[in-house]
Amino acid sequence: APSPYIKFERRLSSFPEIAIDDIDNTPLYPINFKDIWRIIHILFKATIPTYLSSINDFLTGLISLSFVGKYGSPQELAGSILANTWANVFCLGILFSVNQGFAVVGSQLFGAGRLRDAGVLYQRTLIILAILLIPIVLSMIFAEQILIWFGLNYETSLNVGLYLRYLIPSIISLSLFDCTKFFLMSQEHFYFQGLMQAILVPVHVGLNFLFVAQQEMPVKGAALAKSVTDFLTAFILVSYVHFSKVLGESWIHWTKESLQHVWQFLVQSLIIGSNMYVEWISYEVSVFIASFLNDDRITGAHGIAITLTLVIFMLPYSGSTA
């Protein structure tokens, strides 16, 4: 008779130091409702702070765009929204996909009790992010010329380039923050990052008021406010992890081991994170299509609608991540 067990075999043979050969036996029946409700309770506790963290990534951008819409022109709003879309599709989407791959493998290492290997993997992921940031930053610097070459409205293209150049510190900070956030989540630490981001939202509003309203810099000011907020977010989170020792043995000094198997891990991370990336850009790509109608009001309205849709999408996404 067939065994009433499902066998899952996990293999990561590409990396000798993180290879995991494990068999989980999960009974199909009888259904244990007590365990089901216990798991639902755990997932609910993990989903709420994860949702707070995920939604804040988009909420700060939405706040900045709302200040541009209030104090800037339609051309400035359209340029800022298109720049925000560029940052999501060509910058953060790629970096977050790598971090998604790190989260999957890092969780397995934590479950296997290999804490030092998880720390090495974290350092390897940071190296990969640093390499990827080189072409990403270049794309942000030359986005203005690229869009003009493709025939986008000249003034809107100028605003896109201006916004993206001042958004570079934000992209670098978010890549570090997201990687460290997943490092914490992979070891069942969910709360600090979400609460910390929620506390910084009023700070972000104040920065936008200072740079956009008071200094009268709609495009530049909104991007600066986002960069300052995201830098504070990354700095506080890394400082918390370092000084609180919450990650224990997995928070290690830099080691040459992190330089090994970089290419293989990059490929595997992109494969794991590709589903998230496709889901993400399926929302955002429509903003690019709308922008080539060269109607700034349509681009602005469409971009705000898509950003709000992404905020809603973060709820089921946070549940699956948790």
C-alpha positions as CSV (number, residue, x, y, z in Angstrom):
1,A,0.0,0.0,0.0
2,P,1.3,3.5,-0.7
3,S,2.7,5.3,2.3
4,P,0.4,8.1,3.7
5,Y,3.4,10.5,3.6
6,I,4.5,13.1,1.2
7,K,8.3,13.3,0.8
8,F,9.9,16.6,0.0
9,E,13.6,16.5,-0.9
10,R,15.5,19.8,-0.9
11,R,18.8,19.9,-2.7
12,L,21.2,22.8,-3.2
13,S,24.0,20.9,-4.8
14,S,25.5,24.0,-6.5
15,F,27.0,25.1,-3.2
16,P,28.9,22.6,-1.2
17,E,28.9,24.7,1.9
18,I,25.1,25.2,1.9
19,A,24.1,21.9,0.4
20,I,21.0,20.6,2.2
21,D,19.7,17.0,1.7
22,D,16.7,16.7,3.9
23,I,13.5,14.6,3.9
24,D,10.4,16.0,5.5
25,N,7.6,13.5,6.2
26,T,4.2,15.2,6.4
27,P,1.2,13.0,7.2
28,L,-1.8,13.5,4.9
29,Y,-4.3,12.3,7.5
30,P,-5.8,12.3,9.9
31,I,-6.2,16.1,9.7
32,N,-5.0,17.7,12.9
33,F,-7.1,20.9,13.3
34,K,-5.3,21.9,16.4
35,D,-2.0,22.1,14.5
36,I,-3.7,23.9,11.6
37,W,-5.0,26.6,13.8
38,R,-1.6,26.9,15.6
39,I,0.1,27.4,12.2
40,I,-2.5,30.0,11.1
41,H,-1.9,31.9,14.3
42,I,1.9,31.9,13.7
43,L,1.4,33.0,10.1
44,F,-0.9,35.8,11.2
45,K,1.6,37.1,13.7
46,A,4.3,37.0,11.0
47,T,2.1,38.5,8.3
48,I,1.1,41.7,10.0
49,P,4.6,43.1,10.7
50,T,5.8,41.8,7.3
51,Y,2.9,43.7,5.7
52,L,3.8,46.9,7.6
53,S,7.3,46.6,6.3
54,S,6.3,45.9,2.7
55,I,3.6,48.6,2.5
56,N,6.0,51.2,4.0
57,D,8.3,50.7,1.0
58,F,5.5,52.0,-1.3
59,L,3.9,54.3,1.2
60,T,6.9,56.6,1.4
61,G,7.1,56.8,-2.4
62,L,3.4,57.6,-2.5
63,I,3.8,60.4,0.1
64,S,6.6,61.9,-1.9
65,L,4.5,61.8,-5.1
66,S,1.5,63.3,-3.4
67,F,3.7,66.3,-2.4
68,V,4.9,66.7,-6.0
69,G,1.3,66.6,-7.1
70,K,0.3,69.3,-4.6
71,Y,3.2,71.7,-5.1
72,G,4.5,70.8,-8.6
73,S,3.2,71.0,-12.1
74,P,1.6,68.2,-14.1
75,Q,4.9,67.7,-16.0
76,E,6.8,67.4,-12.7
77,L,4.3,64.9,-11.3
78,A,4.4,62.8,-14.5
79,G,8.2,62.8,-14.5
80,S,8.3,61.9,-10.8
81,I,5.8,59.0,-11.2
82,L,7.7,57.7,-14.3
83,A,11.0,57.9,-12.4
84,N,9.4,56.0,-9.5
85,T,8.3,53.3,-12.0
86,W,11.8,53.2,-13.5
87,A,13.2,52.7,-10.0
88,N,10.7,49.9,-9.2
89,V,11.1,48.0,-12.6
90,F,14.8,48.4,-13.4
91,C,16.3,48.8,-10.0
92,L,14.4,47.6,-6.9
93,G,12.6,44.8,-8.8
94,I,16.0,43.2,-9.7
95,L,17.6,43.8,-6.3
96,F,14.6,42.5,-4.3
97,S,14.5,39.4,-6.5
98,V,18.0,38.6,-5.4
99,N,17.0,39.2,-1.8
100,Q,14.0,36.9,-2.2
101,G,16.4,34.1,-3.2
102,F,18.5,34.8,-0.2
103,A,15.5,34.6,2.1
104,V,14.6,31.1,0.8
105,V,18.1,29.6,1.2
106,G,18.7,31.5,4.4
107,S,15.6,30.1,6.0
108,Q,16.7,26.6,5.1
109,L,20.1,27.2,6.7
110,F,18.5,28.5,9.8
111,G,16.2,25.5,10.0
112,A,19.2,23.2,9.6
113,G,21.0,25.0,12.5
114,R,23.8,26.3,10.2
115,L,23.9,29.8,11.5
116,R,27.4,30.7,10.4
117,D,26.6,29.5,6.9
118,A,23.6,31.9,6.9
119,G,25.9,34.7,7.9
120,V,28.3,33.9,5.0
121,L,25.3,33.8,2.6
122,Y,24.2,37.2,3.8
123,Q,27.6,38.6,3.0
124,R,27.6,36.9,-0.4
125,T,24.2,38.5,-1.1
126,L,25.6,42.0,-0.2
127,I,28.5,41.4,-2.7
128,I,26.0,40.5,-5.4
129,L,23.9,43.5,-4.7
130,A,27.0,45.8,-4.9
131,I,27.9,44.3,-8.3
132,L,24.3,44.8,-9.6
133,L,24.1,48.3,-8.3
134,I,26.8,49.4,-10.8
135,P,24.7,49.0,-14.0
136,I,21.6,50.0,-12.0
137,V,23.1,53.4,-10.9
138,L,24.3,54.0,-14.5
139,S,20.8,53.4,-15.8
140,M,19.5,56.0,-13.3
141,I,22.1,58.5,-14.4
142,F,21.4,58.2,-18.1
143,A,17.6,57.5,-17.9
144,E,16.8,61.0,-19.2
145,Q,18.8,60.5,-22.4
146,I,17.3,57.0,-22.9
147,L,13.7,58.3,-22.6
148,I,14.3,61.2,-24.9
149,W,15.8,58.8,-27.5
150,F,12.7,56.7,-27.2
151,G,10.5,59.8,-28.0
152,L,9.1,60.7,-24.6
153,N,8.1,64.3,-23.9
154,Y,11.3,66.4,-23.4
155,E,10.3,68.2,-20.2
156,T,8.9,65.0,-18.6
157,S,12.2,63.2,-19.4
158,L,14.2,66.0,-17.7
159,N,12.1,65.5,-14.6
160,V,12.6,61.8,-14.7
161,G,16.4,62.2,-14.8
162,L,16.4,64.8,-12.0
163,Y,14.3,62.6,-9.7
164,L,16.3,59.4,-10.4
165,R,19.7,61.1,-9.8
166,Y,18.6,62.2,-6.3
167,L,17.0,58.8,-5.7
168,I,20.3,56.9,-6.0
169,P,21.0,56.9,-2.2
170,S,17.5,55.5,-1.7
171,I,18.1,52.6,-4.0
172,I,21.4,51.7,-2.4
173,S,19.9,52.0,1.1
174,L,16.8,49.9,0.2
175,S,18.9,47.1,-1.2
176,L,20.8,46.9,2.1
177,F,17.6,47.3,4.2
178,D,15.7,44.6,2.3
179,C,18.5,42.1,2.5
180,T,18.9,42.7,6.2
181,K,15.2,42.5,6.7
182,F,15.0,39.1,5.0
183,F,18.0,38.0,7.2
184,L,15.9,38.8,10.3
185,M,12.7,37.2,8.9
186,S,14.6,34.0,7.9
187,Q,15.4,33.6,11.6
188,E,11.8,34.4,12.8
189,H,12.4,38.0,13.8
190,F,9.5,40.0,12.2
191,Y,8.6,42.9,14.4
192,F,11.3,45.5,14.6
193,Q,11.7,46.4,11.0
194,G,8.0,47.0,10.4
195,L,7.5,49.1,13.5
196,M,10.6,51.1,12.8
197,Q,9.4,52.0,9.3
198,A,6.0,52.9,10.6
199,I,7.6,55.3,13.1
200,L,9.7,56.9,10.3
201,V,6.6,57.7,8.2
202,P,5.9,61.0,10.0
203,V,9.6,61.9,9.7
204,H,9.2,61.3,5.9
205,V,6.2,63.6,5.8
206,G,8.2,66.3,7.6
207,L,11.1,65.9,5.2
208,N,8.8,66.3,2.2
209,F,7.3,69.4,3.7
210,L,10.7,70.8,4.3
211,F,12.2,70.1,0.8
212,V,9.1,70.3,-1.4
213,A,6.9,72.9,0.3
214,Q,9.4,75.1,2.1
215,Q,12.4,74.9,-0.3
216,E,10.1,74.8,-3.4
217,M,11.9,71.8,-5.0
218,P,9.0,69.6,-6.1
219,V,11.0,66.9,-8.0
220,K,14.4,67.2,-6.4
221,G,12.9,67.6,-2.9
222,A,10.7,64.6,-3.1
223,A,13.6,62.4,-4.2
224,L,15.8,63.8,-1.5
225,A,13.2,63.2,1.2
226,K,12.9,59.6,0.0
227,S,16.6,59.1,0.0
228,V,17.1,60.5,3.5
229,T,14.2,58.4,4.9
230,D,15.5,55.2,3.3
231,F,19.0,55.9,4.5
232,L,17.8,56.3,8.0
233,T,15.8,53.1,7.7
234,A,18.8,51.0,6.6
235,F,21.1,52.6,9.1
236,I,18.8,52.0,12.1
237,L,18.1,48.4,11.1
238,V,21.8,47.5,10.6
239,S,22.7,49.2,13.8
240,Y,20.0,47.4,15.7
241,V,21.1,44.0,14.3
242,H,24.8,44.8,15.1
243,F,24.4,46.1,18.7
244,S,21.5,43.9,19.8
245,K,23.2,40.7,18.8
246,V,19.7,39.4,17.9
247,L,21.1,37.2,15.1
248,G,23.6,35.6,17.4
249,E,26.1,33.3,15.7
250,S,25.0,34.2,12.2
251,W,26.1,37.9,12.5
252,I,29.8,37.3,11.7
253,H,32.8,39.4,10.7
254,W,33.6,39.6,7.0
255,T,35.1,36.4,5.6
256,K,36.7,35.4,2.3
257,E,34.2,32.5,2.1
258,S,31.5,35.0,1.0
259,L,33.5,35.5,-2.3
260,Q,33.0,31.8,-3.2
261,H,30.2,30.6,-5.6
262,V,29.0,34.2,-6.2
263,W,27.9,33.6,-9.7
264,Q,26.1,30.4,-9.0
265,F,24.2,32.0,-6.1
266,L,23.2,35.0,-8.3
267,V,21.7,32.7,-10.9
268,Q,19.8,30.7,-8.3
269,S,18.5,33.8,-6.5
270,L,17.3,35.3,-9.8
271,I,15.5,32.0,-10.6
272,I,13.8,31.9,-7.2
273,G,12.9,35.6,-7.3
274,S,11.8,35.7,-11.0
275,N,8.2,35.0,-10.1
276,M,8.0,38.0,-7.8
277,Y,9.7,40.2,-10.4
278,V,7.2,39.3,-13.1
279,E,4.3,39.9,-10.8
280,W,5.7,43.2,-9.8
281,I,6.5,44.6,-13.2
282,S,3.1,43.4,-14.6
283,Y,1.7,46.3,-12.6
284,E,4.4,48.9,-13.3
285,V,4.9,48.4,-17.0
286,S,1.6,49.9,-17.9
287,V,2.8,53.2,-16.5
288,F,5.5,53.2,-19.2
289,I,2.9,52.5,-21.9
290,A,0.7,55.4,-20.6
291,S,3.7,57.8,-20.5
292,F,4.3,57.5,-24.3
293,L,0.8,59.0,-24.9
294,N,2.6,62.2,-23.9
295,D,-0.3,63.3,-21.8
296,D,1.1,64.2,-18.3
297,R,-2.3,64.1,-16.6
298,I,-3.0,60.6,-17.8
299,T,0.5,59.4,-16.8
300,G,0.1,61.0,-13.3
301,A,-3.3,59.5,-12.7
302,H,-2.3,56.1,-13.9
303,G,0.9,56.1,-11.8
304,I,-1.0,57.0,-8.6
305,A,-3.6,54.2,-9.3
306,I,-0.9,51.6,-9.9
307,T,0.9,52.6,-6.7
308,L,-2.3,52.2,-4.7
309,T,-2.8,48.8,-6.4
310,L,0.6,47.7,-5.3
311,V,-0.1,48.7,-1.7
312,I,-3.1,46.3,-1.8
313,F,-1.1,43.6,-3.5
314,M,1.4,43.7,-0.6
315,L,-1.1,42.1,1.8
316,P,-1.3,38.6,0.1
317,Y,2.4,39.0,-0.9
318,S,3.3,39.5,2.8
319,G,1.4,36.4,3.8
320,S,3.2,34.3,1.3
321,T,6.5,35.7,2.3
322,A,5.8,35.0,6.0
